[in-house]
Amino acid sequence: MDDHQRTSVSRTGDERRTLSDFLQYQRDTLAMKCTGLTAEQLKARPTPPSQLSLLGIVRHLADGERTWFQVAVAGEQAPSLWSGADGDAGVWDVESGFDVESADVDEAFKAWESACARSREIVAAAESMDVQGRYESGEVVPLRWILTHMIEEYARHNGHADLIREQIDGVTGE
């Protein structure tokens, strides 16, 4: 995937379309950062002491998609696929009991793509942006907040992904 294959963000769409487009653009950016790498490169942790890897980020965001859209908005049973004993850190932190080296790359990307597809379905089916999701703590948040949060989450991790990719093979980009 290159820069020209990412979703175009509508400049005239309504709130749902605009937020959905921005989120998809960020998803596309993560896919772009991972394109063309081997399984070993996707598992690499090239920025010590950080335990971050591109595969860990993909897995973390798959769980984030499931938590926010499937569980919080749709009320589905969608437990974490990979988190270790201390929650999200288990996605990439060796000390938490999760070992990214033994992870199945194809499984991770299929789970992430499936979670993203289900999230798009949930957003499209929502009656309005005022639909309330319930976070794990019981806090109630509207769908617009969840979409905005996920844009922020992807954007932050895409910054990490950019640095990791540059360390792996020198590829940089937006």
C-alpha positions in Angstrom: 0.0 0.0 0.0 1.3 3.4 -0.8 0.2 6.9 0.1 -2.2 7.1 -2.9 -4.1 4.0 -1.8 -5.3 5.4 1.6 -8.9 6.4 2.0 -9.6 10.0 1.0 -11.2 12.0 3.7 -14.4 13.7 2.6 -14.3 17.5 3.0 -18.1 17.8 2.6 -19.4 14.7 4.5 -21.5 14.8 7.6 -19.9 14.1 11.1 -20.2 10.3 10.8 -18.6 10.2 7.3 -15.8 12.6 8.3 -14.9 10.8 11.5 -15.2 7.4 9.8 -13.0 8.5 6.9 -10.3 9.9 9.2 -10.3 6.6 11.2 -10.1 4.6 8.0 -7.2 6.8 6.8 -5.4 6.0 10.0 -6.1 2.3 9.6 -4.7 2.5 6.0 -1.6 4.3 7.3 -0.9 1.4 9.7 -1.3 -1.1 6.9 1.0 1.0 4.7 3.7 1.0 7.5 3.6 -2.8 7.6 3.5 -3.5 3.9 6.4 -5.3 2.3 8.0 -6.5 5.6 8.8 -10.1 6.6 7.3 -11.8 9.7 10.7 -11.3 11.4 10.7 -7.6 10.6 7.1 -7.2 11.8 8.1 -8.8 15.1 11.3 -6.8 15.5 11.8 -4.4 18.4 14.4 -2.1 17.0 14.1 0.8 19.5 15.4 -0.4 22.9 14.5 -0.3 25.6 11.0 -0.2 24.1 9.3 -3.5 23.5 7.2 -2.0 20.7 6.9 -3.9 17.4 4.8 -3.3 14.3 3.0 -6.6 15.0 2.4 -5.7 18.6 0.8 -2.4 17.4 -1.4 -4.3 15.0 -2.5 -6.7 17.7 -3.1 -3.8 20.2 -5.3 -2.0 17.7 -7.2 -5.1 16.9 -8.1 -5.4 20.6 -8.9 -1.7 20.7 -11.3 -2.0 17.8 -13.0 -5.0 19.5 -13.2 -3.3 22.9 -14.5 0.1 21.7 -16.9 -1.0 18.9 -17.9 -4.5 19.6 -18.0 -4.5 23.4 -18.7 -0.8 24.3 -21.1 0.1 21.4 -22.6 -3.1 20.3 -22.6 -4.9 23.7 -21.0 -8.0 22.2 -18.8 -10.5 23.9 -15.4 -9.9 22.4 -12.7 -10.5 25.0 -9.1 -9.5 24.3 -7.4 -11.8 21.9 -3.8 -11.4 23.2 -3.4 -9.1 26.2 -1.2 -10.5 29.0 -1.6 -10.4 32.7 -1.3 -6.6 32.8 -3.8 -5.7 30.1 -2.7 -3.9 26.9 1.0 -4.0 27.7 0.7 -7.8 27.1 0.4 -7.1 23.4 4.1 -6.1 23.1 5.7 -6.4 26.5 7.7 -9.6 27.1 7.6 -9.2 30.9 3.8 -9.3 30.9 3.8 -12.8 29.6 3.2 -12.2 25.9 5.9 -13.3 23.5 5.6 -11.6 20.1 8.3 -13.8 18.6 6.0 -16.8 18.6 3.0 -14.8 17.3 1.3 -15.8 14.0 1.6 -12.8 11.7 -1.2 -13.9 9.4 -3.6 -14.5 12.3 -2.9 -11.1 13.8 -3.6 -9.3 10.5 -6.7 -11.3 9.8 -8.0 -10.5 13.4 -7.2 -6.8 12.9 -8.9 -6.7 9.5 -11.9 -8.6 10.9 -12.2 -6.2 13.9 -11.9 -3.2 11.6 -14.7 -4.6 9.3 -16.9 -5.2 12.3 -16.3 -1.7 13.6 -17.3 -0.2 10.3 -20.5 -2.2 10.3 -21.3 -1.1 13.9 -20.7 2.6 13.0 -22.8 2.4 9.8 -25.7 0.7 11.7 -25.7 3.2 14.6 -28.8 5.4 14.7 -26.8 8.5 15.3 -23.5 9.7 16.6 -25.3 10.1 20.0 -25.5 6.3 20.4 -24.0 5.6 23.8 -21.2 3.1 24.4 -20.3 1.8 27.8 -16.6 1.6 28.7 -15.3 -1.2 30.9 -15.4 1.1 33.9 -19.1 1.7 33.3 -18.5 5.2 31.9 -20.9 6.1 29.2 -19.5 7.7 26.1 -21.1 8.7 22.7 -20.1 7.1 19.5 -18.5 10.4 18.3 -16.2 10.3 21.3 -15.2 6.7 20.5 -14.5 7.5 16.9 -12.4 10.5 17.9 -10.5 8.4 20.5 -9.7 5.7 18.0 -8.4 8.3 15.5 -6.1 9.6 18.3 -5.1 6.0 19.2 -4.2 5.1 15.6 -2.4 8.4 15.0 -0.3 8.0 18.1 0.7 4.5 17.3 1.2 5.3 13.6 3.9 7.7 14.9 5.5 4.8 16.7 5.1 2.7 13.6 6.9 5.3 11.5 9.9 5.3 13.8 10.0 1.5 14.0 9.7 1.1 10.2 12.6 3.6 9.7 14.8 1.6 12.1 13.9 -1.6 10.3 14.7 -0.6 6.7 15.0 3.1 6.4 11.6 3.6 4.9 10.0 6.9 6.0 6.8 8.6 5.0 3.6 10.2 6.1 
